């Protein structure tokens, strides 16, 4: 799976009404009676600029974790990548999104789609981690 960098994220977004009840996927309920407070998506997504940026995903290699073509990703450059993190990286100058795994001294970049094999980082490969994916956002329109 690859991605397009959309740019840095700035803090101070608009506060939106937050309803205290869970919305059923069936018959709607009048939400205005249930507004508990106003929140910012910056707070919900834990956006702490300037070390964060957004990307748009392309491809299908991460579908197993719910990342699909066209989804947006929030990436934090300040998090040290650890075993199991989803990362944005460049492997031999090719931008990729994969699961970062360590087995002893081996580094492995895993897809979350069985159609794609694991990619072992070999001696001579150039790997640069650009950040850890903290959240994704999907549009339904």
Phi, psi and omega in degrees: 000133176247188187202166173241129178282125181268340177127176181290158178257134177256149182278168172090043180287173179288140177278132180246151177296140178241123180270138186279351182256161176272135184273121176288152180276017180243244183292128182286157177240144179295111188287332186299335178286348188242013180291121183265318182196177175250133181233165177249140176297335173303319180288316182297317182271002178056047181277120180234079180300157012262004183268023179233149176213168181248148176227162172242128184277147171230147178099180186232015186284351182243020181300330181297340176252013175083022175254121185237164177312128177090349178295156174261148177234141174260124185241132180248116180282346184273350180273128175287124182294133179237170180307125177095347179292149169273128185235155168254128187212173170236122176247114184052046178068012176256120180290135182215162171234122183210171172273128183272122181229143174240131172232098186066240179264356180279140170251131182229135175252117186253137169277160176248043177211123184297349177291343186243132180284160174296147178246109178279133177277114185262163174301133183098340175287148177250113181244127176232118179274124182264350178153170180254134178283123182258332182206157172229155180226134181239133174269140180250018176234000000 
